Amino acid sequence: MPVRRALARLHWAVSPWRLVREEPEHEGPRLLIGAPHTSNRDFVLMLAIAWDARLAVRWLGKRELFRGPLGRVMHWLGGIPVDRDDPAGLVERVVELARTDPHAAIVVTPDGTRSSRQWRSGFYRIALEAGVPVTLGFVDSVTGTTGLGPTIALTGDVPADMERIRAFYAGKRGINPERTTEPRLADEAGLARRLREERSSA
């Protein structure tokens, strides 16, 4: 970890981006959102943010990234391979990791592919089921800043929670601004209803 933090400090010393550090620092497991996700360069910023904060982050990546010699590097960097053609069980795997690792900082990019026009709901389900809060990580090309915003606890009231998230990301634009996606799920009221039904039948 000292080596990683030294590398991160060097990165921020020469980077054109200004790092916004977390205040106050959160202790314990969490889900960490990376948004707006509009460029592959977001990955470098994510690592530099995490290493500066001494976070042993885990992140979800398509399984193709883990093939060959590069795969070992991706695993060392905290990657969790995801088969997008067969995502069954992914939520359960990540929930188990968040529940069992007291230092878990699991990075998700809910805007998914950089051509999507809405956020995917997996991050919400994972955080709620695991009982962990969500830290709002960001990159904003308008102000040239990137870093960690507030950590919030989800309530199960999906529309209300998403309004809080939208308020934080309002006005923020990714490295490629035209690809920025508003934090909005496909059916927020419907998701809230389904979550209530799942809880009542559990």
N, C-alpha and C positions, 0 to 999 in steps of 0.2 A: 504493500500500500504506500509506503513512503516514496518509492520510485514513481508510482503512478501519480501521486500528488505533485511531485516535482515536475513531471512531464506536463501536468495540467497547468501548473503555475507558469511554466515556460510558454505554453500555448497562449495563455491569456495575456502574457506580457507583450506578445507580438501580434496578437489577433486584432483585426479591425472591430471585432464585436466587444461590447462591454458586458462583463458578467454581473448578473444580479444574483447575489447569494441569498440563501433561504434565511428568513427572519420571522419568527424564531425557528430554530432548527427542530425538526420533528424527530422523535425517537420512537423506534418500533417499526414493524412491518407496514408497508404501504404499496399502493399502486401509483406509478408515476406516469402521468400523461405527457407525451411529447407532441406538441402541436404549435402552430400549423406545420404539418409534415409535407413539404413541397419539393424537397431536394435530397439527394444522397448525402450532401454535405451536413445534413442534420445529424447524421450518425457520429461524425467527428465532434460536433458541438455537444451531443449527448454524453459521450465518453468524457470529454473535458470537464463538463459540468459535474458529472458523477464523481470523477476522480478528485476534483478539487474539494468536493464535499465529503470525501472518504466513504462513498456509497458503493457497496459491492453489488452493482446493478445486474439484474438479469433482464434480457429483452427477447422479444419474439421476432423471429426472422424466417423467411421462406426457406424450406429445406434445401433448396439448391445452393444456398450459401455455405452449407456445411459439407459439401462434397470435396474430396481431394485434400491436398495439403492445407488449403485455406480453411478447411473445416475445423482443424485443430485450433487455429488462431481464433476462429469465431466462438468456439466453445470456451477458450481461455478468456475471451472478452465478455463472457456471460451470456452467450446466445442460447436460445431454446428453439430448436428447429420445429417448424410448423408445416404440415402438409395441407396446403390450401384446398386440395381436391378431396381431402378426407379429414375434416376438422373435428370429427367426433371425439369427445373426451378432452378437448383442449381446455375448456373452461374448468373442468374438474381437476386437471393436472395443475393448472396455475393456482386454483383455489387451495389445493393441498400444499403447494409450495409456500403460499402466503401464510397459511395456518401453522406450518411446521418450522419456518425459519424466522426467528425473532428479529432478524436484521434485513428481511426481504425488502428489496426496492425493485419492483418489477415494472419495467418500462413498456408501455403500450402506445401505439399510434392509432387512435380510434378513427382518424379520417382515412385510414386504410391506404388503398392505392392512391397515388397522387392525382388520379383522374376522377375520383369519387366526388359526389356532390353532397354527401351526408355522412355523419359519423356512424360507426358500427357500435352496437350495444354491448358487445362482449365485455368491455372494460367495466361497465356498470354492473353487470351480473356478477363478475368476478369479485369486485370490491364489496358488493352487498353480501354475497354468499360467504366470503371469507371473513367479513367483519372488519375490514381494514379501510382506512381513509384513502383519499385520492389527493396526490400532490399535483398541482397544475404547473407543469414545466412548459416553457414557451420559447419561441424565437420570434423576434419582431424586427423586420427589415426597415420599418418606418423610423424607429428610434435607434436602430443598431444595437439593440440589447437582446440578451438571452439569459436564461437561468431558471430559477425555481420560484414560483409564486406561492400562494397559500395552500395549505393542506386542509381539505374539507371532509367531513363525514357525510356519507350519503344517507338519506332518510327513507328511501323507498318511494317517496313522492317524486316520480321521475320528472314531470314538467317543472316542478319547483327547483329541483336540484340542477336541471339543465339550464334554467334561467340564471342561476348563480354562476355556472360555468360560462355561459354565453356572455354574461356581464364582464367576466375577467378577460376573455379573449376578444371582446369588442374592439375593433380598430387595429388589432394586431395582424400583421401580414407576414407570410413566410418568405423564405429566401427568393422564391419565385412567386411574387405577390398574386399573379393572376390565377394561381392554382390553390389559393387559400380557400378552405371549406368552412362554412359556418358550423359551429358546434350544435348540430340538430340531429336527433335520431328520427328514423323513419316514422314511427308511431309511438310517441312518448306516452300518451294517455293509455294506449293499448298495452304497452309494456308494463306500465304501473298496474293495470288491471290483472295481467297475467301473473305478475310477481305476487300480488295479493292472493290470487287463487292458488298458486303453488305453495305459499306459506300456510294457507288455511287447510290444505290437503296433506301437508307433511306430517 
